[in-house]
Amino acid sequence: MSVDAWLKSQRPLAGGALALTMGLNTANGLLAIGQAWLLALTLDAVIFAQAGLAEVQAWLWGLLGLFALRALAVWLAERAAFRAAAAVRVALRDRLYRHLQRLGPSYLANNRSGALVETLTKGIDDLEGYYARFLPAMTMTMVLPFAILTVVLPLDWLAGLVLLFTAPLIPLFMILIGSGAEAKNQRQWKKLARMSAHFLDVIQGLTTLKLFGASRREVEVVARVSDEYRASTMQVLRIAFLSSAVLEFFASVGIAIVAVFIGFRLYGLALPVPSWIPAPEIGFLHGLFVLMLAPEFYAPLRNLGAQYHARMGATAAAEQLTRVLDAEPTRPHTGTEPLAQQRPLGVRFESVHFSYEPGRDAIRDLSLAIPPGQRIALVGSSGAGKTTVVNLLLGFLVPTAGRILVGAQELSRIDLEDWRRHLAWVPQQPRLFQGTIADNIRLGAPAADLAAVRLAAQRARADHFIEALPDGYDSLVGERGAGLSGGQIQRVALARAFLRDAPLVILDEATANLDPESERLVQESIDDLAQDRTLLVVAHRLTTVRRADSILVLDQGSVLEQGDHRTLAAAGGLYTQMIAAGGDRGADVAAMGMAAMRTRGRNDPVADGVGSTLHRGGESP
C-alpha cells in the first residue's frame, strides 16, 4: 500500500468529525454565493435605482445573517477539524505503542530510541494538518468551484469559460513544484529523525562524555548537524513559498481576465477576442455578481495549495509510521488458551533452539526443568544464553524450534497477557518511573491499597528508607529512580514482585552492582520471596548461587552442568574452575567465567567455547 493510500485508509479513525468539517466548509462556500448575490443586489439598487435604506433594509439584514452564519460555520468547522485530527492522533499513537509492545525489546534494541520517540511524538503530530486542513481543503476544491460554475455559466458563459480554463493551471503547477518539495521534505524528515536520535544519545551519555573530555567535540557535532538541518529546512521553505507565489499569480491573472471581460462589455467596448466569438451582453448586477464570485472560485484552489505542505509533512511522517507498523516479530506469539496450572508453577524447556539471525544460534538444543516451588539459578559467562532464556520465558521471543511447557501446556498456545499475569520480573537495572514511590510499587497491581503497598515494602526491606523520606510513600522519584540509590531502587523493584504475588518470579542478576549492605538486604528479600514460589535466578554473585536448589551452568546456549552448589563444586568441571578463578563468596560469576577460560587454556574445548562467545561481545537482547 502506498503512503497516500495508507493516509486515506486512516480516515475512519476521525469518525463523524471529519465529515462534519467537510460539510460545514461546503456550507460556508455555498453561503458565500448567497452573500455575493445579496451584496450585488444591494449595490445595484443603491447605485442605479437610487434606492434608500428602507428599500434595501431586508437585503442588509440578510447579509448580516449570512455573515453570522458563515462565522459560525467556520468556528464549528475548526472545532470539528481539531476533534477529527485529535481522534486520528490518539488512535494511531495507541496502535503504534501497542505494536511496539508486541514487537518487544528485540526490535527496540535494533532501532535508535530517539528516532522512535520522534515517530511517536512529532511524527504522529504532523498528521494533524493532513486531516484537519488538507482533506477538507481538497473536498472544497472538488465541490465549491463546480457550484460556482453552475451559477456563473448561465449568467455569463464567457466568464465561465475563463474560470474553467484557468483553474487547471493552479493544480498543474502545484503538482510540478510540489513533487520536488515532497522529495526534499521526506529527506528532511529522515534528517530530523537522525538528529533527534543523535541528540538523545548525547544527552543520555553526557556524564561519560564529560569524564572523557568529549563533550565539547559532541557540542560541535550537534551544532554542525543542526546547521545542516536549518539549511535544508530553508530549501524546503523556499520551494513552498515559490509554490504559493505561483498559485497567487495564476489566481490573480484569472480574476483580472474576468474583470477585463466584464468591464469591456459594461462600457460597450470590443472584447480582445476573435470576432467570430459572440460576446454575450451583461448588466451591472450580473457582472458585479460574477466578479465577486471569481475570487471565491479560486479560493479553494489557493487554499489547497497553501495546505499542500501539510500533506507533504504527513507523507514523510507516514512513511516512518508504516515502516514501524509493518514490522513483524520474527515468530509472533499467537496463543489464546488460558493458563491452566496455577500454584505451584513449573516450566520445562524441551530441545529449544533460538537464533537471532541465520547462522547465529543463541540457544541450541536446550533442555532444562524449573520444578515448581524451587529456586533455580542460571550461571554462565556473557553470551552463554541466560538473557535469551529469560526473554523466551517472558514471551518477548518465540523458540525457533523445540517447545516450552508450563505444566502440560505449551507456552506458545497460552494467551500472552494471561501468562504474564502469573509472572514477576526483577531485572538487574529496574526501571522506576517519575511519580511517587507508592505508584512505582503498584506498577503490577494498580488497584492495591496503601496497606498492601506497605506490607510489600516491608517484606522487600524497603520500608525503613521509604518511611525516612519527608513524604514517605508519597515521595516523588525522578526518571529512572533519580534520587534513590541502586540498592534502594532494587528493593522497590522487589516490593513490586511481592505485591504482584506471582507464582513464578524471574530475577535477572538482581544483586549485581550493589554494595555489601544493599546486597545483604536484597538477598534477605529474595529468600523471603522464594517461599511458596518458583524462582528463576540469573546469578551474578556466588552468594546467590549457593542458596539455589539447583544450578544450571550454560555454555554457548546449552546446559553444560547441572546440580547443587556442593555437587558442582566437587565435580571438577567448568563451575569448579569458575569458583577457583573467582575466589570465595561474593565473586562475580562473569568474571569467574573469563578467568576460568584463561586458566583452562586455548586447547580446552569448553574454554574455547566460552572464549568465542565472549569475543562475539555477548548475545543479543
C-alpha positions as CSV (number, residue, x, y, z in Angstrom):
1,M,0.0,0.0,0.0
2,S,1.3,3.4,-0.9
3,V,1.8,6.1,1.7
4,D,-1.1,8.2,0.2
5,A,-3.4,5.2,0.2
6,W,-2.4,4.5,3.8
7,L,-3.2,8.0,4.9
8,K,-6.6,7.9,3.3
9,S,-7.3,4.5,4.9
10,Q,-7.0,6.1,8.3
11,R,-9.9,8.5,7.7
12,P,-12.4,6.3,9.5
13,L,-10.4,6.9,12.7
14,A,-11.6,10.5,12.6
15,G,-15.2,9.4,12.9
16,G,-18.0,11.8,12.0
17,A,-15.9,14.9,12.9
18,L,-14.1,14.8,9.6
19,A,-17.4,14.5,7.6
20,L,-18.9,17.4,9.7
21,T,-15.8,19.5,8.9
22,M,-16.3,19.0,5.2
23,G,-20.0,19.6,5.4
24,L,-19.6,22.9,7.3
25,N,-16.9,24.1,4.9
26,T,-19.1,23.3,1.9
27,A,-22.0,25.1,3.6
28,N,-19.7,28.1,4.1
29,G,-18.8,28.2,0.4
30,L,-22.5,28.0,-0.6
31,L,-23.3,30.8,1.8
32,A,-20.6,32.9,0.1
33,I,-22.5,32.6,-3.2
34,G,-25.7,33.8,-1.5
35,Q,-23.7,36.6,0.2
36,A,-22.3,37.8,-3.2
37,W,-25.8,37.8,-4.7
38,L,-27.3,39.9,-1.9
39,L,-24.4,42.3,-2.0
40,A,-24.7,42.7,-5.7
41,L,-28.5,43.3,-5.4
42,T,-27.9,46.0,-2.7
43,L,-25.2,47.8,-4.7
44,D,-27.2,47.7,-7.9
45,A,-30.3,49.1,-6.2
46,V,-28.4,51.9,-4.4
47,I,-26.2,53.0,-7.3
48,F,-28.6,52.7,-10.3
49,A,-32.1,52.7,-8.8
50,Q,-31.3,55.3,-6.2
51,A,-32.9,53.1,-3.5
52,G,-33.0,54.3,0.0
53,L,-32.2,52.4,3.3
54,A,-35.7,51.2,3.8
55,E,-35.8,49.6,0.4
56,V,-32.6,47.6,0.8
57,Q,-33.0,47.0,4.6
58,A,-34.2,43.4,4.1
59,W,-31.2,42.6,1.9
60,L,-28.9,44.2,4.5
61,W,-30.4,42.1,7.3
62,G,-29.9,39.1,5.1
63,L,-26.3,40.0,4.6
64,L,-25.9,40.3,8.3
65,G,-27.4,36.9,8.9
66,L,-25.1,35.4,6.2
67,F,-22.1,36.9,7.9
68,A,-23.1,35.4,11.2
69,L,-23.9,32.0,9.7
70,R,-20.5,32.0,7.8
71,A,-18.6,32.9,11.0
72,L,-20.5,30.2,12.9
73,A,-19.8,27.6,10.2
74,V,-16.0,28.5,10.2
75,W,-15.9,28.3,14.0
76,L,-17.7,24.9,14.1
77,A,-15.6,23.6,11.2
78,E,-12.3,24.5,13.1
79,R,-13.5,22.7,16.2
80,A,-14.7,19.6,14.3
81,A,-11.4,19.6,12.3
82,F,-9.4,19.6,15.6
83,R,-11.5,16.8,17.0
84,A,-11.0,14.8,13.8
85,A,-7.3,15.2,13.8
86,A,-7.1,14.5,17.6
87,A,-9.0,11.3,17.2
88,V,-6.6,10.1,14.5
89,R,-3.6,11.0,16.5
90,V,-4.8,9.3,19.7
91,A,-5.8,6.1,17.8
92,L,-2.5,5.9,15.8
93,R,-0.4,6.6,18.9
94,D,-2.2,3.9,20.8
95,R,-1.8,1.5,17.8
96,L,1.9,2.2,17.4
97,Y,2.5,1.9,21.1
98,R,0.7,-1.5,21.3
99,H,2.6,-2.6,18.2
100,L,5.9,-1.7,19.8
101,Q,4.9,-3.7,22.8
102,R,4.1,-6.7,20.6
103,L,7.5,-6.3,18.8
104,G,9.2,-6.4,22.2
105,P,12.7,-5.5,23.3
106,S,14.4,-7.4,20.4
107,Y,13.0,-4.8,17.9
108,L,13.7,-1.8,20.2
109,A,17.3,-2.9,20.7
110,N,17.9,-2.7,16.9
111,N,16.5,0.7,16.4
112,R,17.6,4.1,17.8
113,S,15.3,5.2,20.6
114,G,15.5,8.8,19.6
115,A,14.1,8.1,16.1
116,L,11.3,6.0,17.6
117,V,10.4,8.8,20.0
118,E,10.4,11.2,17.2
119,T,8.0,9.0,15.3
120,L,5.7,8.5,18.3
121,T,5.5,12.3,19.1
122,K,6.2,14.7,16.3
123,G,5.6,12.1,13.5
124,I,2.1,11.5,14.6
125,D,1.5,15.2,15.4
126,D,2.5,16.0,11.8
127,L,-0.6,14.1,10.6
128,E,-2.9,16.8,12.2
129,G,-2.5,19.2,9.2
130,Y,-3.4,16.4,6.8
131,Y,-6.7,15.5,8.4
132,A,-7.6,18.9,9.9
133,R,-6.8,21.1,6.8
134,F,-5.7,19.3,3.7
135,L,-8.6,16.8,3.4
136,P,-11.2,19.5,4.0
137,A,-9.5,21.8,1.5
138,M,-9.4,19.0,-1.1
139,T,-13.1,18.4,-0.6
140,M,-13.8,22.1,-1.0
141,T,-11.8,22.1,-4.2
142,M,-14.0,19.4,-5.7
143,V,-17.3,21.0,-4.6
144,L,-17.3,24.8,-4.5
145,P,-15.7,25.6,-7.9
146,F,-18.3,23.4,-9.7
147,A,-21.1,25.0,-7.7
148,I,-19.9,28.5,-8.7
149,L,-19.5,27.4,-12.4
150,T,-23.1,26.1,-12.2
151,V,-24.2,29.6,-11.2
152,V,-21.9,31.6,-13.5
153,L,-22.3,29.8,-16.8
154,P,-26.0,30.6,-17.3
155,L,-25.3,34.3,-16.5
156,D,-22.1,34.8,-18.4
157,W,-20.7,31.8,-20.3
158,L,-17.6,33.7,-21.4
159,A,-16.5,34.4,-17.8
160,G,-17.4,30.8,-17.0
161,L,-15.0,29.6,-19.8
162,V,-12.2,31.8,-18.4
163,L,-12.7,30.3,-15.0
164,L,-12.9,26.8,-16.4
165,F,-9.7,27.0,-18.5
166,T,-7.5,28.9,-15.9
167,A,-8.5,26.7,-12.9
168,P,-6.5,23.6,-14.0
169,L,-3.3,25.7,-14.2
170,I,-3.2,26.0,-10.4
171,P,-3.2,22.3,-9.6
172,L,-0.9,21.6,-12.5
173,F,1.8,23.9,-11.3
174,M,1.2,22.8,-7.7
175,I,2.0,19.2,-8.8
176,L,5.1,20.3,-10.7
177,I,6.5,22.3,-7.9
178,G,5.2,20.1,-5.1
179,S,6.8,16.9,-6.4
180,G,10.3,18.4,-5.8
181,A,9.2,19.8,-2.5
182,E,7.9,16.4,-1.4
183,A,11.1,14.6,-2.1
184,K,13.1,17.3,-0.1
185,N,10.6,17.1,2.7
186,Q,11.0,13.3,3.0
187,R,14.7,13.7,3.2
188,Q,14.2,16.5,5.7
189,W,12.1,14.2,8.0
190,K,14.9,11.5,7.9
191,K,17.4,14.1,8.9
192,L,15.2,15.2,11.8
193,A,14.9,11.6,13.0
194,R,18.7,11.0,12.8
195,M,19.3,14.4,14.6
196,S,16.8,13.5,17.3
197,A,18.4,10.1,17.8
198,H,21.9,11.5,18.0
199,F,20.8,14.3,20.4
200,L,19.1,11.8,22.7
201,D,22.3,9.6,22.7
202,V,24.3,12.6,23.6
203,I,22.0,13.6,26.5
204,Q,21.9,10.1,27.9
205,G,25.7,9.8,27.7
206,L,26.5,13.3,28.9
207,T,28.3,12.0,32.1
208,T,30.5,9.7,30.1
209,L,31.3,12.5,27.5
210,K,32.2,14.9,30.4
211,L,34.5,12.3,32.0
212,F,36.3,11.5,28.8
213,G,36.6,15.2,27.7
214,A,34.5,14.6,24.6
215,S,31.6,16.9,25.5
216,R,33.0,19.9,23.5
217,R,33.5,17.8,20.5
218,E,29.9,16.5,20.6
219,V,28.7,20.1,21.0
220,E,30.4,20.9,17.8
221,V,28.9,17.9,16.1
222,V,25.4,18.8,17.3
223,A,25.9,22.4,16.1
224,R,27.0,21.2,12.7
225,V,24.1,18.8,12.3
226,S,21.7,21.5,13.5
227,D,23.0,24.0,11.0
228,E,22.7,21.4,8.2
229,Y,19.1,20.8,9.2
230,R,18.5,24.6,9.2
231,A,19.9,24.9,5.7
232,S,17.8,22.1,4.3
233,T,14.7,23.5,6.1
234,M,15.3,26.8,4.3
235,Q,15.4,24.9,1.0
236,V,12.1,23.3,1.6
237,L,10.5,26.6,2.7
238,R,11.9,28.3,-0.4
239,I,10.1,25.8,-2.7
240,A,7.0,26.1,-0.6
241,F,7.0,29.9,-0.9
242,L,7.6,29.6,-4.6
243,S,4.6,27.4,-4.9
244,S,2.4,29.9,-3.0
245,A,3.6,32.7,-5.3
246,V,2.8,30.7,-8.4
247,L,-0.7,29.9,-7.2
248,E,-1.4,33.5,-6.2
249,F,-0.1,34.7,-9.6
250,F,-2.4,32.4,-11.7
251,A,-5.4,33.1,-9.4
252,S,-4.8,36.9,-9.8
253,V,-4.5,36.5,-13.6
254,G,-7.7,34.6,-13.8
255,I,-9.6,37.2,-11.7
256,A,-8.1,40.1,-13.8
257,I,-9.2,38.5,-17.1
258,V,-12.7,38.1,-15.8
259,A,-12.7,41.7,-14.6
260,V,-11.4,42.9,-18.0
261,F,-14.0,40.9,-20.0
262,I,-16.9,42.2,-17.8
263,G,-15.6,45.8,-17.8
264,F,-15.2,46.0,-21.6
265,R,-18.8,44.8,-22.1
266,L,-20.2,47.2,-19.5
267,Y,-18.5,50.1,-21.3
268,G,-19.6,48.8,-24.7
269,L,-16.1,48.3,-25.9
270,A,-14.9,45.5,-28.2
271,L,-13.5,42.5,-26.4
272,P,-9.9,41.5,-27.1
273,V,-11.1,38.1,-28.6
274,P,-11.5,36.9,-32.2
275,S,-14.5,38.4,-34.0
276,W,-16.1,35.0,-34.6
277,I,-16.7,34.6,-30.8
278,P,-20.0,36.2,-30.0
279,A,-19.7,38.2,-26.7
280,P,-22.8,37.9,-24.6
281,E,-24.2,41.1,-23.1
282,I,-24.2,41.5,-19.4
283,G,-25.7,44.1,-17.0
284,F,-24.1,45.7,-13.9
285,L,-26.0,43.3,-11.5
286,H,-24.9,40.1,-13.1
287,G,-21.4,41.5,-13.9
288,L,-20.8,42.5,-10.3
289,F,-22.1,39.2,-9.1
290,V,-19.8,37.2,-11.4
291,L,-16.9,39.4,-10.5
292,M,-17.4,38.8,-6.7
293,L,-17.7,35.1,-7.3
294,A,-14.3,34.9,-9.2
295,P,-12.2,35.2,-6.0
296,E,-14.4,32.7,-4.3
297,F,-13.9,30.3,-7.3
298,Y,-10.1,30.4,-6.9
299,A,-10.1,30.5,-3.1
300,P,-10.4,26.7,-2.6
301,L,-7.6,26.1,-5.1
302,R,-5.4,28.6,-3.4
303,N,-6.2,27.1,0.0
304,L,-5.4,23.6,-1.3
305,G,-2.0,24.9,-2.5
306,A,-1.4,26.6,0.8
307,Q,-2.2,23.4,2.7
308,Y,-0.1,21.2,0.4
309,H,2.8,21.4,2.7
310,A,0.6,19.7,5.4
311,R,0.2,16.8,3.1
312,M,4.0,16.7,2.4
313,G,4.7,16.7,6.2
314,A,2.1,13.9,6.7
315,T,3.5,11.8,3.9
316,A,7.0,12.0,5.3
317,A,5.8,11.1,8.8
318,A,3.5,8.3,7.5
319,E,6.5,6.7,5.7
320,Q,8.2,6.2,9.0
321,L,5.0,5.2,10.8
322,T,4.2,2.5,8.2
323,R,7.8,1.2,8.5
324,V,7.3,0.5,12.2
325,L,3.7,-0.7,11.8
326,D,4.7,-3.1,9.0
327,A,7.5,-4.6,11.1
328,E,6.5,-8.1,12.5
329,P,8.1,-10.2,15.2
330,T,10.4,-12.9,13.9
331,R,7.9,-15.5,15.3
332,P,4.9,-13.8,16.8
333,H,3.2,-15.3,19.9
334,T,-0.3,-16.3,18.8
335,G,-1.5,-18.3,21.8
336,T,-5.1,-17.8,23.0
337,E,-5.6,-20.5,25.7
338,P,-5.8,-19.5,29.4
339,L,-3.1,-20.8,31.7
340,A,-4.4,-24.0,33.3
341,Q,-1.8,-24.5,36.0
342,Q,-1.7,-22.0,38.8
343,R,0.3,-22.6,42.0
344,P,2.9,-24.1,42.2
345,L,4.2,-23.3,38.7
346,G,6.7,-25.4,36.9
347,V,8.4,-24.9,33.5
348,R,10.3,-27.2,31.1
349,F,12.4,-26.5,28.0
350,E,12.5,-29.4,25.6
351,S,15.1,-29.2,22.8
352,V,14.7,-25.5,22.4
353,H,16.6,-23.7,19.7
354,F,16.6,-19.9,19.0
355,S,18.5,-17.9,16.5
356,Y,18.5,-14.1,16.3
357,E,19.6,-14.4,12.6
358,P,20.6,-17.3,10.4
359,G,23.9,-18.9,11.5
360,R,23.9,-17.2,14.9
361,D,22.4,-19.6,17.4
362,A,21.9,-18.2,20.9
363,I,20.2,-21.3,22.2
364,R,21.0,-24.8,20.8
365,D,19.1,-28.0,21.9
366,L,18.4,-26.5,25.3
367,S,16.6,-28.8,27.7
368,L,16.1,-27.8,31.3
369,A,13.5,-28.1,34.1
370,I,12.3,-25.5,36.6
371,P,10.4,-27.6,39.1
372,P,7.5,-25.9,40.9
373,G,8.4,-24.3,44.2
374,Q,12.2,-24.5,43.7
375,R,14.9,-21.8,43.3
376,I,16.9,-22.5,40.1
377,A,20.0,-20.5,39.2
378,L,21.4,-19.9,35.7
379,V,25.1,-19.2,35.6
380,G,27.5,-18.7,32.7
381,S,29.7,-16.2,31.1
382,S,28.4,-13.4,28.9
383,G,26.8,-14.7,25.8
384,A,26.0,-18.1,27.2
385,G,22.3,-17.6,26.6
386,K,21.0,-16.5,30.0
387,T,19.2,-13.4,28.8
388,T,17.7,-15.3,25.8
389,V,16.3,-17.9,28.2
390,V,14.7,-15.1,30.3
391,N,13.2,-13.4,27.1
392,L,11.8,-16.7,25.9
393,L,10.1,-17.1,29.3
394,L,8.8,-13.5,29.3
395,G,7.3,-14.1,25.8
396,F,9.4,-11.5,24.1
397,L,10.9,-14.2,21.9
398,V,9.5,-17.4,20.5
399,P,11.6,-20.6,20.0
400,T,12.9,-21.3,16.5
401,A,12.5,-25.0,17.3
402,G,11.5,-27.1,20.3
403,R,8.9,-26.1,22.9
404,I,8.5,-24.6,26.3
405,L,6.0,-26.3,28.6
406,V,4.2,-24.8,31.5
407,G,2.9,-27.9,33.3
408,A,1.3,-29.8,30.4
409,Q,0.6,-26.7,28.3
410,E,2.8,-25.4,25.5
411,L,3.7,-21.7,26.2
412,S,3.1,-20.9,22.5
413,R,-0.6,-21.8,23.0
414,I,-1.1,-19.8,26.2
415,D,-2.5,-16.2,25.9
416,L,0.5,-14.0,26.5
417,E,-1.4,-11.5,28.7
418,D,-2.7,-14.2,30.9
419,W,0.8,-15.8,31.1
420,R,2.4,-12.5,32.1
421,R,-0.1,-12.0,34.9
422,H,1.5,-15.0,36.6
423,L,5.0,-13.6,36.3
424,A,7.0,-11.1,38.3
425,W,10.3,-9.8,36.9
426,V,13.1,-8.1,38.8
427,P,15.9,-7.1,36.3
428,Q,19.5,-6.1,37.0
429,Q,18.7,-2.5,36.4
430,P,15.0,-1.9,37.4
431,R,13.1,0.9,35.7
432,L,11.4,3.4,38.1
433,F,9.1,5.9,36.5
434,Q,8.6,9.5,37.5
435,G,6.0,9.6,40.2
436,T,5.5,8.5,43.8
437,I,7.2,5.5,45.4
438,A,3.8,4.0,46.1
439,D,2.8,4.3,42.4
440,N,6.0,2.6,41.4
441,I,5.4,-0.3,43.7
442,R,1.8,-0.6,42.4
443,L,3.1,-0.9,38.8
444,G,1.9,-4.6,38.6
445,A,-1.1,-4.2,40.9
446,P,-2.6,-0.7,40.3
447,A,-5.6,-1.4,42.5
448,A,-3.6,-2.3,45.6
449,D,-4.3,-0.2,48.7
450,L,-1.7,1.5,50.8
451,A,-1.7,-1.2,53.5
452,A,-0.7,-3.8,50.8
453,V,2.0,-1.5,49.5
454,R,3.4,-1.0,53.0
455,L,3.5,-4.8,53.6
456,A,5.2,-5.4,50.2
457,A,7.8,-2.8,51.0
458,Q,8.3,-4.3,54.5
459,R,9.0,-7.7,53.0
460,A,11.3,-6.2,50.5
461,R,13.3,-4.5,53.3
462,A,12.4,-1.1,51.7
463,D,10.1,0.3,54.4
464,H,12.8,1.8,56.6
465,F,14.3,4.1,53.9
466,I,10.9,4.9,52.4
467,E,9.4,6.0,55.8
468,A,12.5,8.1,56.5
469,L,11.8,10.2,53.4
470,P,9.9,13.5,54.0
471,D,6.7,12.4,52.3
472,G,7.1,8.6,52.9
473,Y,5.3,6.6,50.3
474,D,4.1,9.8,48.6
475,S,7.7,10.9,48.0
476,L,8.4,11.7,44.3
477,V,11.2,10.0,42.4
478,G,12.6,11.2,39.2
479,E,13.0,9.3,35.9
480,R,14.9,6.0,36.3
481,G,14.6,6.4,40.1
482,A,16.6,9.6,40.3
483,G,17.1,10.5,44.0
484,L,17.4,6.8,45.1
485,S,20.5,4.6,45.4
486,G,20.9,1.5,43.4
487,G,20.1,-0.7,46.4
488,Q,17.0,1.3,47.2
489,I,15.8,1.0,43.6
490,Q,16.4,-2.7,43.6
491,R,14.3,-3.1,46.8
492,V,11.5,-1.1,45.3
493,A,11.5,-3.5,42.4
494,L,11.4,-6.4,44.8
495,A,8.4,-4.8,46.5
496,R,6.7,-4.8,43.2
497,A,7.2,-8.5,43.0
498,F,5.9,-9.1,46.5
499,L,2.8,-7.0,45.7
500,R,2.1,-8.8,42.5
501,D,2.3,-12.2,44.3
502,A,3.1,-14.1,41.1
503,P,3.7,-17.9,41.3
504,L,6.8,-17.6,39.0
505,V,9.5,-14.9,39.7
506,I,12.4,-14.2,37.4
507,L,15.4,-12.4,39.0
508,D,17.8,-11.2,36.3
509,E,21.0,-10.6,38.3
510,A,19.1,-8.7,41.0
511,T,22.2,-8.4,43.3
512,A,24.7,-7.2,40.7
513,N,26.4,-3.8,41.2
514,L,25.3,-3.5,44.8
515,D,27.4,-2.7,47.9
516,P,27.6,-5.5,50.6
517,E,24.9,-4.0,52.8
518,S,22.4,-3.5,50.0
519,E,23.2,-6.9,48.7
520,R,22.5,-8.4,52.1
521,L,19.1,-6.7,52.4
522,V,18.2,-7.7,48.8
523,Q,19.3,-11.3,49.4
524,E,17.1,-11.4,52.6
525,S,14.2,-10.2,50.5
526,I,14.9,-12.8,47.8
527,D,14.9,-15.5,50.5
528,D,11.5,-14.3,51.7
529,L,10.2,-14.1,48.1
530,A,11.2,-17.7,47.4
531,Q,8.7,-19.0,49.9
532,D,5.8,-20.8,48.1
533,R,7.0,-19.5,44.7
534,T,9.1,-20.8,41.8
535,L,12.3,-18.6,41.4
536,L,14.5,-18.5,38.3
537,V,17.6,-16.5,39.2
538,V,20.1,-15.4,36.6
539,A,23.0,-15.5,39.0
540,H,25.7,-12.8,39.1
541,R,27.0,-13.3,42.7
542,L,28.3,-16.5,44.2
543,T,26.1,-15.9,47.3
544,T,23.0,-16.1,45.1
545,V,24.3,-19.3,43.5
546,R,25.0,-21.1,46.9
547,R,21.3,-20.7,48.0
548,A,19.8,-22.2,44.9
549,D,18.2,-25.7,44.9
550,S,19.7,-26.4,41.5
551,I,22.3,-24.6,39.4
552,L,22.3,-24.8,35.6
553,V,25.7,-23.9,34.0
554,L,25.1,-22.6,30.5
555,D,27.7,-22.5,27.8
556,Q,27.0,-21.5,24.2
557,G,23.3,-21.9,24.6
558,S,23.3,-25.4,26.1
559,V,23.3,-26.8,29.7
560,L,26.8,-27.9,30.4
561,E,26.4,-28.9,34.0
562,Q,23.5,-29.2,36.5
563,G,23.3,-29.8,40.2
564,D,23.5,-28.0,43.6
565,H,26.5,-25.9,44.7
566,R,28.2,-28.7,46.6
567,T,27.8,-31.3,43.9
568,L,29.1,-29.0,41.1
569,A,31.9,-27.6,43.2
570,A,33.3,-31.2,43.7
571,A,32.7,-32.2,40.0
572,G,35.8,-30.6,38.6
573,G,34.0,-29.1,35.7
574,L,33.6,-25.5,34.4
575,Y,31.7,-24.5,37.6
576,T,34.6,-25.7,39.8
577,Q,37.1,-23.7,37.7
578,M,34.8,-20.6,37.9
579,I,35.0,-20.9,41.7
580,A,38.7,-21.4,41.7
581,A,39.2,-18.5,39.3
582,G,36.8,-16.1,41.1
583,G,37.7,-16.7,44.7
584,D,35.4,-17.0,47.7
585,R,31.9,-15.7,48.3
586,G,30.6,-12.6,46.6
587,A,32.7,-13.2,43.4
588,D,31.3,-12.1,40.1
589,V,30.2,-15.1,38.0
590,A,31.0,-13.4,34.7
591,A,34.5,-12.5,35.9
592,M,34.9,-16.1,37.2
593,G,33.9,-17.3,33.7
594,M,36.5,-15.2,32.0
595,A,39.2,-16.2,34.5
596,A,38.3,-19.9,34.1
597,M,38.6,-19.5,30.3
598,R,42.1,-18.1,30.7
599,T,43.2,-20.9,33.2
600,R,41.9,-23.8,31.1
601,G,44.0,-22.9,28.1
602,R,43.3,-22.4,24.4
603,N,43.2,-26.2,23.6
604,D,40.3,-26.9,26.1
605,P,37.0,-27.2,24.1
606,V,34.9,-25.7,26.9
607,A,37.3,-22.7,27.3
608,D,37.4,-22.2,23.6
609,G,33.6,-22.1,23.6
610,V,33.4,-19.5,26.3
611,G,36.2,-17.5,24.7
612,S,34.5,-17.5,21.3
613,T,31.2,-16.4,23.0
614,L,32.9,-13.6,24.9
615,H,34.8,-12.5,21.7
616,R,31.4,-12.0,20.0
617,G,30.5,-9.4,22.6
618,G,27.6,-11.2,24.2
619,E,24.2,-12.2,23.0
620,S,21.5,-10.0,21.5
621,P,18.8,-8.8,23.8
